């Protein structure tokens, strides 16, 4: 099974180009589209699972900067019959819509697009991008927001005490989709096959929207506490920690991180990852730092040394933020004044706590934000 994109390009490019007349960029996009699911199939087979050959409906076309040109009221796109002109259909009143925020604002640059066909209509999904307000790589001081991701309970918990999303609900929706798909697969009719495709598209759109809202809430929490940096667990370690049966959760974690990265970049917020070892067992209270597996019992955390009681995921989020501050200090990155943002103040790398009240701010309570 060939999954490497360069190998696939060498083996298929000339034949596909000759047989289809596609633009070279479209041939490369098709190759990339095939490589990712092939790699996923290979991983499942190596893990002892089953995998069927991926199939594609061909209703999505990827357009890069060489195959699409944007104008104010139309674009020109490359096709097998040469370039064609396509007029935009936009709202007459764009106030309060994404068109006002992204399309009509010169700060946003139009980048790659995907062309979708639904019920005989064509929709162009355009990615827009703008230069960050500040250079995130130069973050030297300020607060770090720690974020703990979970396979059950709350999907994401921050070091400032925000409980975001519902992992159980996300998993329930996934299980519900899998059950319906399984029943339809047993039917085996063409109608059932079309319904499976429709269900898959619907679930994909719903889950991506849900994860978008979680990532947006994380960035909003960073802004609210003036955090120029946000810390997550290293995803490679998450994949080793949770079982192979939880591939969906791994995808969800990766997607939240990716969505948070590009949303945070707009505000000049750096997103970084840390090694997660013992973040759920370590006491995050002040200078304690006592680490023991019996400190945690489900959602409850009680330090066996100092007696501090916290929600276990909230404690882990504080440790994740603290771990990034520690890493910066040890690596000589020049961020000596960085601190971890907590719900009631700031904790520096030496374990010294400064309350929000003493800094002239009011602490925020532990909050669960519905999505």
C-alpha positions as CSV (number, residue, x, y, z in Angstrom):
1,X,0.0,0.0,0.0
2,X,1.6,3.3,-1.2
3,X,0.9,6.2,1.1
4,X,3.8,8.5,0.6
5,X,2.7,11.5,-1.5
6,X,6.0,11.8,-3.4
7,X,5.9,8.1,-4.4
8,X,2.2,8.4,-5.4
9,X,3.1,11.5,-7.5
10,X,5.8,9.7,-9.3
11,X,3.6,6.6,-10.0
12,X,0.4,8.4,-11.0
13,X,1.0,12.0,-12.1
14,X,1.6,11.5,-15.9
15,X,-1.2,9.0,-16.3
16,X,-3.8,11.0,-14.4
17,X,-2.8,14.2,-16.3
18,X,-3.0,12.5,-19.7
19,X,-6.3,10.7,-19.0
20,X,-8.2,13.5,-17.4
21,X,-6.8,16.8,-18.8
22,X,-6.7,18.2,-15.2
23,X,-4.6,21.1,-14.3
24,X,-1.3,20.0,-12.6
25,X,-2.5,21.5,-9.2
26,X,-5.7,19.5,-9.4
27,X,-3.8,16.3,-10.0
28,X,-1.6,17.0,-6.9
29,X,-4.7,17.8,-4.9
30,X,-6.3,14.5,-5.9
31,X,-3.2,12.7,-4.9
32,X,-3.2,14.3,-1.5
33,X,-6.9,13.5,-1.1
34,X,-6.1,9.8,-1.7
35,X,-2.9,9.6,0.4
36,X,-4.5,10.6,3.8
37,X,-7.3,8.0,3.9
38,X,-4.8,5.3,2.6
39,X,-2.5,6.2,5.5
40,X,-5.5,5.8,7.9
41,X,-6.3,2.4,6.4
42,X,-2.7,1.3,6.8
43,X,-2.7,2.3,10.5
44,X,-5.9,0.4,11.2
45,X,-4.5,-2.7,9.5
46,X,-1.3,-2.5,11.5
47,X,-3.4,-2.2,14.6
48,X,-5.2,-5.5,13.8
49,X,-8.4,-3.8,12.6
50,X,-10.3,-4.0,9.3
51,X,-10.1,-1.4,6.5
52,X,-11.9,-1.2,3.2
53,X,-10.7,0.6,0.1
54,X,-11.5,4.3,0.3
55,X,-14.0,5.7,-2.2
56,X,-14.7,9.3,-3.2
57,X,-17.8,10.8,-4.7
58,X,-15.8,13.5,-6.6
59,X,-18.0,16.4,-5.5
60,X,-15.3,18.5,-4.1
61,X,-12.5,20.3,-6.1
62,X,-9.6,22.0,-4.4
63,X,-8.4,25.3,-5.9
64,X,-5.0,26.8,-5.0
65,X,-3.6,30.2,-5.8
66,X,-2.6,29.0,-9.3
67,X,-6.0,27.6,-10.3
68,X,-8.3,30.4,-8.9
69,X,-8.2,34.2,-9.3
70,X,-10.4,36.4,-7.1
71,X,-12.1,39.6,-8.2
72,X,-14.6,41.8,-6.4
73,X,-17.7,40.3,-8.0
74,X,-16.5,37.1,-9.7
75,X,-13.6,34.7,-9.8
76,X,-12.0,32.7,-12.6
77,X,-11.3,29.0,-12.1
78,X,-9.4,26.4,-14.0
79,X,-11.4,23.5,-15.6
80,X,-10.6,20.8,-18.1
81,X,-12.1,23.1,-20.7
82,X,-9.9,26.1,-19.7
83,X,-10.6,28.9,-17.3
84,X,-14.2,30.0,-16.7
85,X,-15.7,33.0,-15.1
86,X,-18.0,32.5,-12.1
87,X,-20.2,35.3,-10.7
88,X,-20.6,35.5,-6.9
89,X,-24.1,35.4,-5.3
90,X,-23.8,37.2,-2.0
91,X,-26.3,38.7,0.5
92,X,-27.8,42.1,-0.4
93,X,-27.3,43.1,3.2
94,X,-24.1,41.7,4.6
95,X,-24.3,43.4,8.0
96,X,-23.6,40.9,10.8
97,X,-22.6,38.1,8.4
98,X,-19.2,36.5,7.6
99,X,-19.2,38.5,4.4
100,X,-18.9,41.7,6.3
101,X,-16.3,40.3,8.7
102,X,-14.1,38.5,6.3
103,X,-15.0,39.1,2.6
104,X,-15.4,42.9,2.6
105,X,-12.5,43.6,4.9
106,X,-9.2,44.3,3.3
107,X,-7.3,42.9,6.2
108,X,-8.2,39.3,5.1
109,X,-6.4,37.7,2.2
110,X,-8.3,35.1,0.1
111,X,-6.3,31.9,-0.1
112,X,-7.2,28.3,-1.1
113,X,-10.8,27.3,-1.9
114,X,-12.9,24.2,-2.3
115,X,-15.7,24.0,-4.8
116,X,-18.7,21.9,-3.6
117,X,-21.8,20.8,-5.5
118,X,-25.1,20.3,-3.7
119,X,-28.5,19.8,-5.4
120,X,-27.2,21.3,-8.7
121,X,-25.8,24.4,-7.0
122,X,-22.1,25.2,-6.6
123,X,-20.7,26.6,-3.4
124,X,-17.2,28.0,-3.1
125,X,-15.7,27.6,0.4
126,X,-12.8,30.1,0.6
127,X,-10.1,30.2,3.3
128,X,-9.1,33.7,4.3
129,X,-6.0,34.7,6.3
130,X,-4.4,37.8,7.7
131,X,-1.1,38.7,9.3
132,X,-1.2,38.3,13.1
133,X,-1.5,41.4,15.2
134,X,1.8,40.6,16.8
135,X,4.6,38.1,16.0
136,X,3.7,35.2,18.3
137,X,7.2,33.8,18.2
138,X,8.5,36.8,20.2
139,X,6.2,36.2,23.2
140,X,8.6,36.9,26.1
141,X,6.4,37.7,29.1
142,X,2.8,37.4,30.2
143,X,0.4,34.7,31.1
144,X,0.1,31.1,29.8
145,X,-3.3,29.5,29.4
146,X,-3.1,25.7,30.1
147,X,-5.7,23.4,28.3
148,X,-6.5,19.8,29.2
149,X,-8.3,17.7,26.6
150,X,-10.4,14.7,27.6
151,X,-12.1,11.6,26.1
152,X,-15.0,11.8,28.6
153,X,-16.7,14.5,30.7
154,X,-15.7,18.0,29.6
155,X,-14.0,18.1,26.2
156,X,-11.6,20.9,27.2
157,X,-10.8,22.5,30.6
158,X,-8.6,25.6,31.0
159,X,-6.3,26.7,33.8
160,X,-8.6,29.7,34.2
161,X,-11.5,27.4,35.2
162,X,-13.5,27.3,32.0
163,X,-15.1,23.9,31.3
164,X,-15.8,23.7,27.5
165,X,-17.8,21.2,25.5
166,X,-19.0,17.7,26.3
167,X,-16.9,14.8,25.2
168,X,-19.6,12.3,26.2
169,X,-22.1,14.1,23.9
170,X,-19.6,14.2,21.0
171,X,-19.0,10.4,21.5
172,X,-22.7,9.8,21.7
173,X,-23.3,11.5,18.4
174,X,-20.5,9.5,16.8
175,X,-21.8,6.2,18.2
176,X,-25.3,7.1,16.9
177,X,-23.9,7.8,13.4
178,X,-22.0,4.5,13.4
179,X,-25.1,2.5,14.5
180,X,-27.1,4.0,11.7
181,X,-24.4,3.5,9.1
182,X,-24.0,-0.2,10.3
183,X,-27.7,-0.8,9.8
184,X,-27.7,0.7,6.3
185,X,-24.6,-1.2,5.3
186,X,-26.4,-4.4,6.1
187,X,-29.2,-3.4,3.7
188,X,-26.7,-3.1,0.8
189,X,-28.9,-1.2,-1.6
190,X,-27.9,1.8,-3.7
191,X,-30.4,3.9,-1.8
192,X,-28.8,2.9,1.5
193,X,-25.4,3.7,0.1
194,X,-26.4,7.2,-0.9
195,X,-28.0,7.7,2.6
196,X,-24.7,6.6,4.2
197,X,-22.9,9.2,2.2
198,X,-25.4,11.9,3.2
199,X,-25.3,10.9,6.9
200,X,-21.5,11.0,6.8
201,X,-21.5,14.5,5.3
202,X,-24.0,15.7,7.9
203,X,-22.1,14.3,10.8
204,X,-18.8,15.6,9.5
205,X,-20.2,19.1,9.2
206,X,-21.8,18.9,12.7
207,X,-18.7,17.7,14.5
208,X,-16.4,20.2,12.8
209,X,-18.7,23.0,13.7
210,X,-18.8,21.7,17.3
211,X,-15.0,21.6,17.5
212,X,-14.8,25.1,15.9
213,X,-16.9,26.4,18.8
214,X,-14.7,24.7,21.4
215,X,-11.5,26.2,19.8
216,X,-13.1,29.6,19.6
217,X,-14.0,29.5,23.3
218,X,-10.4,28.6,24.1
219,X,-9.1,31.6,22.2
220,X,-11.7,33.8,23.8
221,X,-10.5,32.6,27.2
222,X,-6.9,33.5,26.3
223,X,-8.0,36.9,25.3
224,X,-10.1,37.5,28.4
225,X,-7.1,36.8,30.6
226,X,-4.6,38.6,28.4
227,X,-2.6,35.4,27.7
228,X,-0.1,35.7,24.9
229,X,0.4,31.9,24.9
230,X,-1.7,28.7,25.2
231,X,-0.4,25.3,26.1
232,X,-1.8,21.9,25.1
233,X,-0.6,18.4,25.8
234,X,1.6,16.9,23.0
235,X,-0.8,14.9,20.8
236,X,1.7,12.1,20.1
237,X,1.6,11.3,23.8
238,X,-2.2,11.4,23.8
239,X,-2.4,8.9,21.0
240,X,-0.1,6.5,23.0
241,X,-2.2,7.0,26.2
242,X,-5.6,6.3,24.8
243,X,-6.6,3.0,23.2
244,X,-6.7,2.4,19.4
245,X,-10.5,2.2,19.7
246,X,-10.6,5.9,20.3
247,X,-9.4,7.1,16.9
248,X,-12.3,9.6,16.8
249,X,-11.2,11.3,20.0
250,X,-7.6,11.5,18.6
251,X,-9.0,13.2,15.4
252,X,-11.1,15.6,17.7
253,X,-8.0,16.5,19.7
254,X,-5.9,17.2,16.6
255,X,-8.7,19.2,15.1
256,X,-9.2,21.4,18.2
257,X,-5.5,22.1,18.2
258,X,-5.4,23.0,14.5
259,X,-8.5,25.2,14.8
260,X,-7.1,26.9,17.9
261,X,-3.7,27.6,16.3
262,X,-5.1,29.4,13.3
263,X,-7.7,31.3,15.3
264,X,-5.1,32.3,17.9
265,X,-2.6,33.5,15.3
266,X,-5.0,36.3,14.3
267,X,-4.6,37.7,17.9
268,X,-0.8,37.1,18.1
269,X,-1.3,34.2,20.6
270,X,1.3,31.5,20.5
271,X,0.0,27.9,20.7
272,X,2.6,25.4,22.0
273,X,2.5,21.8,23.3
274,X,4.2,20.1,26.3
275,X,4.9,16.6,27.5
276,X,1.9,15.5,29.5
277,X,3.6,13.0,31.9
278,X,2.1,13.1,35.4
279,X,0.0,16.3,34.7
280,X,-3.0,14.5,36.1
281,X,-1.1,13.2,39.2
282,X,0.8,16.3,40.2
283,X,-0.5,18.9,42.7
284,X,-0.7,22.3,41.0
285,X,-1.2,24.2,44.3
286,X,1.5,26.8,44.9
287,X,4.9,25.3,45.6
288,X,3.6,21.9,46.5
289,X,4.1,19.9,43.3
290,X,3.6,16.5,45.1
291,X,3.0,13.8,42.5
292,X,1.3,10.5,43.2
293,X,-1.2,8.4,41.3
294,X,-3.5,8.2,44.3
295,X,-3.9,12.0,44.3
296,X,-6.5,11.6,41.6
297,X,-9.8,9.6,41.8
298,X,-11.9,10.1,38.8
299,X,-12.9,13.8,38.5
300,X,-11.7,14.5,42.0
301,X,-8.1,15.5,42.9
302,X,-6.9,15.7,46.5
303,X,-3.2,16.1,47.2
304,X,-2.0,13.5,49.7
305,X,0.6,15.9,51.0
306,X,-1.0,19.4,51.2
307,X,-4.6,18.4,51.1
308,X,-5.6,20.7,48.3
309,X,-8.8,19.7,46.5
310,X,-9.5,20.6,42.9
311,X,-11.4,19.3,39.9
312,X,-9.0,16.8,38.4
313,X,-9.1,18.2,34.9
314,X,-8.7,21.7,36.2
315,X,-5.7,20.6,38.1
316,X,-4.2,19.0,35.0
317,X,-4.8,22.2,32.9
318,X,-2.9,24.2,35.5
319,X,0.0,21.8,35.3
320,X,0.0,21.9,31.5
321,X,0.4,25.7,31.6
322,X,3.0,25.4,34.3
323,X,4.9,22.8,32.3
324,X,5.2,25.3,29.3
325,X,6.5,28.0,31.6
326,X,9.1,25.6,33.1
327,X,10.2,24.5,29.6
328,X,10.8,28.1,28.5
329,X,12.9,28.8,31.6
330,X,15.0,25.7,31.1
331,X,15.5,26.3,27.4
332,X,16.7,29.8,28.0
333,X,14.0,31.3,25.8
334,X,14.0,34.5,27.8
335,X,10.5,34.3,29.1
336,X,11.5,34.7,32.8
337,X,8.4,36.7,33.7
338,X,5.8,34.2,32.2
339,X,3.1,32.9,34.6
340,X,0.2,30.5,34.5
341,X,-3.2,32.1,34.3
342,X,-5.5,30.6,37.0
343,X,-9.2,31.4,37.7
344,X,-8.2,33.6,40.6
345,X,-4.8,35.0,39.7
346,X,-1.3,34.1,38.4
347,X,1.2,31.4,39.3
348,X,4.8,32.0,38.4
349,X,7.5,29.3,37.7
350,X,8.6,29.4,41.3
351,X,5.2,28.5,42.6
352,X,4.5,32.0,43.9
353,X,0.9,33.0,43.5
354,X,-0.5,36.5,42.9
355,X,-4.3,36.8,43.3
356,X,-6.4,38.6,40.7
357,X,-7.7,41.0,43.5
358,X,-4.2,42.2,44.4
359,X,-3.6,42.9,40.7
360,X,-6.8,45.0,40.6
361,X,-8.9,42.4,38.9
362,X,-11.7,40.2,39.9
363,X,-11.2,36.4,39.7
364,X,-13.6,34.4,37.5
365,X,-15.4,31.5,39.0
366,X,-15.2,28.0,37.6
367,X,-17.6,28.1,34.6
368,X,-19.1,25.5,32.3
369,X,-19.7,27.1,28.9
370,X,-22.5,25.4,26.8
371,X,-21.7,24.9,23.1
